[in-house]
């Protein structure tokens, strides 16, 4: 089954404790991205990757890091999480090129206390 | 960059009635406009999309219209059913960013279909 898998689904952590949210897709998609969803703000892109070793900032990249060492994986790293990073996070992937469907993962609900 | 405005933020309709959600975009180079449905506890799923070379597209009870001159596009759901209740997001690609595929989303519309 074609899917985007995120882990964990739920995470509560403390301020400053480094964490990684994993994302994996099995569709051989070149393009992957991370979004955060906050009430009243919709989906905002954090980082995206057009292919292996190619990443770029989205609209809200501060406080986040990503890496793309393999085509299927695109982890999101919070080196020193802060309470304002409490949010619902989604990973998505799509075939390269404009105008193709983005497939979303199930989401990771992160709480930073 | 691209800015996408979506209205209304909430919408309640009686079962069987139609629902319309409207979006405007700012980047004249945008050429791809998808609509996503997000059910509670799930990630967004594509329900329909339209490219700038057409003005309308229909898939059963769902249709999308695009007016490139006015830079707005709309989602129309006819004969609404309770299972249509969800949050709907419009999006537009960042057409001016050469070689990339980046979507800018509207803030979402919470649709409630009342039985």
Interface residues (C-beta under 8 A of the other chain):
Chain A: X4 X31 X33 X35 X40 X41 X42 X43 X44 X45 X48 X50 X56 X58 X59 X90 X92 X94 X96 X97 X98 X99 X100 X101 X102 X103 X104 X105 X106 X107
Chain B: X1 X6 X9 X31 X32 X34 X36 X41 X42 X43 X44 X45 X46 X49 X51 X89 X93 X95 X99 X100 X101 X102 X103 X104 X105 X106 X107 X108
